[in-house]
Every structure is written in C-alpha cells, then in structure tokens.
C-alpha cells in the first residue's frame, strides 16, 4: 500500500488517497479466479477446468477485479490509516478511482476522525467532599430489613385483618350489577397495604374477620387500562378465607448468628456500620470525581462529530438489549410494550451519549498532555483482574478484549487520578 494523499477536507473529515500496486493486485486477482473458477461453466470445458485466459476472454479481464479489491481493501485502508496517523470514528466512504492490471488500483476514502480537543482547565479545580458519617438510624433500618427478610409467615385466627397481613380472599366484581371479565378470583393472596389492587380495595378488608362475606365498593381510576371500566364505580363481593402475618425474629445474639458470620448483635451492628461507611466513602469520592470531570469538560473546546455520538448510542442500545434478553425479553417486544419507535428510543440516549463522548475526549486529552503512560505490566494486571472477575482464562479474555483498549481505559483512569491529585478538595 502506498499513501498518496492525506488531506483535511472539512471539520473532523480527511480524505486518504492510497494505492495498491500491480504485483499485490495481480496476486489477489489470481486468488479470486481460483476461488470462483469451481463454479464457472465454459462451453467445451468441464466445470471448474477452464483456463483463466478463456474465462477472462469470455467474461472480460475485469471479471475478478471486484473480488480482488474486496479482499485487499480492508488491510489497505487500515495501513493507510496507520500511515496517516489518524483515528477514524466511523466507517469510511470509499471510492475506487482507478483499476487496471498494469497499475493495480487506487482508492479515495473519506474518513471522519476524532476532533481536535483543547482542555483549558484541569489543574487547581475545586470540589467539596462530603464527610463520611453513618447515623444510628441507618443501622437500625438495615437491621429491620434483615428481620423482615428473615421473618416467617404464621396463621392468624384470633383477630381481625390489619395492614401488613396477607389475606386470602375470594372476590367477584360487578359494574351496574353485571359481572365483568377478569374481575373474579378464588383463593387469592393479597398483602394488605401493598397497593396491588384498586385504591381503596385493601383498606376495606381491614377489620374484617375470617369467614366474613362483605362488599368492597371502589371506583376504577380514569386511566385504567381497560377502557370499558375506566372511571366507573364497582362492587366486589368478597369473602375473607384466612389471614397470615409475618412474625419477625427477636433482635439478639441468636439472630446475629442466624443471619451472619458473627456471634453477637453488637458485632453484626459494627459490620453493618463499617460496610455503610465504606459505601458512603466511595459515593463521596465518586461525587468529587464527577464534579471535577464536569468542570474539565466545561472547559473543553471541540467540535464533536455526530458519528461519535451515534456510535456511543449504538453501544448503549446493545447494552440495553443484552439486559432485556437476560430477562427473557426481546428489544422489539419491549418497544411494543412501551409504545416507542426505535428512533425515539435511540433519542432517549442521545444526551447521555454525548456527555460520555465529551468526558472521554477531555480525559484522553489530559492523559496525552501530561504524558500519562500505561505500562504493559499494568495492562496485563488489568486483564488478569477481568479474567478473575468473570472466572475465565486469561487467554480467553485477551482474545476478545484488545490490549490497546485496556491501555486507553487505564490512561483515562490515570487522568482522573491526576486531576484529583491537583485539585483543591474541601471536606464538609
């Protein structure tokens, strides 16, 4: 490959003109002939046995040019990009401007590249860090959550229903004294106070005893999904079959032994406090990072190519689609449920995608200006960390995560650390 021209033709757009010589092109044409010849039929010859000169005479000497160009173009373009020292951010527009056996072929690629970036402020920035403080009520709340998760359901027979109970009921709904479809249930477990049923329904079960039969009068919400019921009053003939309540364990040392590795309640409390303090410290640190990075981005000057934003949106849509598939739901089905078109769905990511592109560009610039280099040992350590986290072999991880991408990510992390180290951070 010979790079003939590297010319800026617009903001963030360059044209690369490059040539593949006749020897390399001739070899590719020969390979294309050998690959295609098995399917070529020429009168007087067995299938796949016709000489190349006969085939070219019959179909024209350019018959294999396109296949040869297709085979050579990806590597030729990659070599031209490397020779021009540019960073494309989108697929190029490529035109073949000349092609012959005598000269090989010449191509012109219009390439959108990373923008020129200037970051004016990244040293001496100011940020306030929240002091780490965990209140006693936070510990108590966590303990109550643990009690709730470890509670057991017990049958209630000696009192009326109250909020928090799980009531087993039979019911049938009527509008204008006519039963409506989907309004009947038998042996249905309903936690009172959960808001699972129409507003007002659960409250009218409260204070009833097991075996009671009674009417529950409600009005369907105006925005109810079934249009024929929306806004209409209804009567549900209801029977309370049974009641269950959650019995919570006592908060004592035995409870601590049951739900944790600790022998006493005080040890469990101390562990909860430590975990909350660590989490609060991480959140405080992240808030500082976000504040500083936002300030760096605000001082950045660059014209962002829309192609970079669209590429980031593509990644975000793929991530979302992956999460949906883990829940057994296809993206097309999700869009149908939410009534969204793909275009509006993509637009919902646009603002976040643009900000993420700006952040990466700004931090890459800081890393470049400050010459924040990443060693091969650091890349190897990061790959090993990823392999351990996903329980994979190191070679597997290396096969699908390019080391150059890991190096870029680590350089960005170093840029953040540099900005923090050179900032004025006040703890409040």
N, C-alpha and C positions, 0 to 999 in steps of 0.2 A: 504493500500500500504506500502510495506517495501523496502526502498532503500538499495540495496545490495552493489553496486559499483558505484563510481563516479571517472572516470579515464580520464586524458588528453591523447589522442592517437595521436594527430597531432596539428599543429598550428591552434588555434581557433576551435578545434574539441574535444569534450569529448564523452565518452560512459557512459551511465547510465544503470545499470542493476537493475531492480526492480521486485518485486513480488506482486501478488495479492493472498491473502490467500484462503483456500478452502471454508470457510463459505461464503465470498463475491462472490466467483466464483459460488458456488452452487446456491446461490440466483439468480444470473444473468442467469444461465442455466435454472432454473425453469421459469423465466420470458420469456426467449426466447422460451421455449416449449409452454407456454400459448399463446404467440403471433402467433406462427406458426401453432399450432395444428388445428386451424379452417380451414386450407387449406389442411390438411393431410388426405389422404384416405388410410384406412387399411381394407382389406377384412374381413367381418364379423362384422364391426362396422359402425355406421352412421358417416358421415363426421364430424370430429372435436370431436368425442366422444371416440376415442381410448385411453386407459390408456398410460401414459408415458412409463411404462416398456415395453409395447408391441411395441410402436413406436421405442424405443431405441433398442429393440431386432431385429426389422425388418431392421432398417437403421444403427444400430451401436450406441454405447453410446456417441460417439463424434459428433453426428449429430447436436447438438445445441451449440457445443463449439465455433465455429467461431462467431455466432451471439452474444454469451455471451461476448466473447473477444472484439468484435466491440463496444459493449455497455459500457464496463468498461475501455477500453484503453485510451480514451481522458482524463478522470479525473485522471486516474492512472499516466499517463505521466505528466500532469500538477502538480500533487502532488510531483512527483519525481523531476521535475524542481525546484519547490519551496524548497524542502528538500536539493537539491544540491546547491542552491543559485547561479544559472547561468541564463544568459539572452540569450535565443535562438534567432537567426536572420533568420532562415529558417525552413521549415518543416523537421522533423527528419526522418531518415531511421530506421524503427523499425522491428525487427525480434522477433518472439515468439520462445524461445529456449526450453521451456518445458511446458506441459499442461496435467493435469490429475484431476480427481475428488478428489483424495486423497490429492493433493498438491496445487491445483489452477493453476495459470500459471506464468511463468517467461518471461520477455521481456528484450531485449537489444536495446537501442535507441542510434544511432549515431547522435550527435547534433552539428551543427555549432553555435558557440556562439560569443558574442561581443568580440573584441580583447582587449588585454591589451594595455592601452594607457599611454604614458608619454608625458607631455607637459613641455618643458624646460623653455619657456619664455612667461609670460603673465602679468608681472608687470614691470612698468618702460618703457613700449613701447612708441615710439614717433610717432606723427602724426601731419599733418598740416591741419587746418580747414580754409576753405575759408571764408573771411569776407562777411557778407551779404550786398549786395549793389544792388539796383534796379535803373537802368538808366531811364531817362525820355523817351527815345525812346521806351522802353518796354511798358510803359504806353500808349504811342501813338499807338503802334502796336495793343494792346488789344482793344483800343477804335475803331480803324479802323476795327478790326474783328467784333466788336459789330455793327458798322454801316453796314458792309456788310451783317451780318445775319439779320438785320432789314430793309434792302433795299427792294424796290418793283420794279417789272418789269413794264416798260412803253413802249408803242409802239413808234417806231422811224419812221418818214416819210420824214423828211426834210434834210437828209444827207445820205452819202454812208456808207457802213458797215465798222466797225473798230474792232480791237482786243478788246475782252471783251463783244461784242454784242452777243446775241443769234439769230442766223439766221435760219429761217425756209426755207428749200430747198427741191426741187425735184432733183433727180440725177439718172443717169444710167451709169454704167461703161462698157467700151469696151477695149478688148485686141486684137490687129490686126484687128480692126474694127468689132469684133464679141462680142456681149453682153455676159457677163459671169454670172453664177449663183450667187445669193446673192449680186449682185452689183447694185441693184435698190432700190430706196426708194422714198416715196412721203410724203410731209408734215413733214419732219424730222427736229427736233430742234437741232441745233449744236451750242455750245458755242465756239466762235472763240478764239483760243489761248489755248483751253483745252487739245489739243493733242489727242483728241478722234479718229480722222481719220488718215489716212496715212500721214506721214510727207510731208508737202508742200501743202496739200489739203486746209486747213483752210486759209493759207496766201493768196491763190488765190481768195478767196471770198472777202477779204478786198478791199475796194474802189469801189465795185460794188453797184449799186442802186437797189431798189425794182423793180421787173419786169424784170431785166436783165437776158438774157439767154447767157451762155458762156461755154467754155470748160475749164476744170481743168485737167492739164497734170501732172501725178505723176509716180513714179516708185515704185513698191511694194518692201519692204525690202527682202533681201536674205533669212532671217529666217522667212518669213511669214508663218502662219500656213497652208495655202492652198498651197501645193507644186506646183500645176499647175500654180499658179500666182506668186510664189516667184521670185523676181528679174526682173520681166517683166514690161515694160512701159505700162501705161494705160491712157485712156482719159475718163473723166467723163463729160457727157453732163449735165449741171447744170442750174437750174433756181432759182433765189432768190425771194421767195414769200413775206417774211416780215422780219422785224427786231424788236427786243426788246432789251432794255438796262436796267441795274439796276440803279435806282435812289436812291442815298444814302441820309439819313436824315442829317440835319444840326447838328453839334456838339454844343449843347447849353443846357440850363437847361431843356427845354421841352423834349429833347432827353433823358436826365438822368431820368426824371420822367417816361418816357415810358418804359425804359428798366431795371429799377431798383427800389429799395425802397427809393431812395434819391431824394431830391428836387432840387439839384443843380449839375452842371457838376463837380465842384470842390470836392463835397462830393463823387461823383462817382469815380473820379480820386484817391482820398485818399483811398477809399475802395479797388480799384484795386492794389494800391501800397502796402497796408497792406497785402493783400492776396498773392502777389508775394513775399514779404519779408518773410512771414511765410513759403511759399513753398521753398524758397531758403534756409532758415534756416534748414528746415527738410532735404533737399538734402545735405547740408553741414554736418549735423550731421550724416546722413547715410553714406556719404563718409568716415568720420572719423571711424565709426564703421567697415566698410568694410576693411579699411586699417589695423586697429588693429587686427581684427579677422583673416585676411590673414596672419599677422605676427605670430599669435598664432598657426595657422595651419602649417605654415612653420617650426615651432619649434617642432611640434608633431612627435613622433615616434610610429608607429603602423603598423601592417600588416593587411590591410583591407580585410575581406573576400569578394570574388566576389558576394556571395549571398546577401550581404547588398546593393551592387551597383545595382544588378538586381532587388531587391525589390523596391528600390527607382525609378528605371526606370519604373517598373510596375505602381507605383503611378503617375508618370509624364504622362505616356501614358493614364491612366484612366482620368486624369485631362484634357488632350488634347481632348480625345474622348467626354468628357462632354461638353466642349466648342463648339466642332463641332456640337453636337446634338442640342445645343441651337440655332444654325444657320440653323437647318434642314438638316444637312449633316452627313452621316454615315462615320466612320473612313475608312471603306473598300472603299467607294466611293472616299474619299479624296486621299487615297493611289493610287487609279486607275488614278485619275486626274493628280497626280504628278509623276506617273510612278515609285513609290517606292515600294519595298518589305518591309514586316513587319520587317525583320531582320535589314535592313539598316535604317529603320525609328527608331527602338529602339537604334541603334548605335548612331544616331544623338543626343540622350540624355545622352550618356554614360559619357562624360567628366563632364558635369554639375552635373549629379547624383553623381559621385564620389566625386566631390568637396563638395557637400552638405552633404554627409555622413561624410567626414572628419571634416567639420565645426561642425556638431552636436556632434561627438565623442569628439572633442577638448573642446568644451564648457561644455559638460557633465562632463569631467574630471576636469575642473576648478571649476565647481559647487561642485563636490564631495570633492576636495582637500580643498577648502575654506569653506566647510560645509554650503553652501548657501541653507538654508531650506525654504520651501514654506509652509505657514500655511493653515489650512482648510478654514479659512476666506478668504484668497487670492484666493483659488481655487473657492470658492462659488461666490466671486465677479466677477471673470473672466467668469464663466458660466452665471451669470446674465447679464453681458455685451454682451455675444454672443447671449443670448435669446432676448435681446432688439434690437440688430443689425438686427436680422433675423425675428423680430416680431413673436417670438414663446414663448410658455410657458416654464418656467424653467425646469419643469419635463420632457418635451419633449427633451430638449437639453441634459439633464442628461442621457436620455435613449440611446442616440447614440454617445455621447462623453464621454468616460471613464474618471473619475476624475484623475486617475493615469497619463493619457496622458497630461491633462491640467497641472498637477503638474510638469511634466518633461519640458514642454514648458516654464512655468514660471521660473523654475530653470535656464534654458538656458538664458532667458532674464536677470535674475539677474547676471549671469556670464558675460554677455556683459556689464552691468552697472558697475560691479566690475572692469573689465578690463579698461573701460574708466576712472573710478574714480582713478585708479592707473597708468594712462598714463600721459605722458608729451605732451600736446596738444598746439600747437602754432597757433595763428590766424594770417592769412595773408590776 
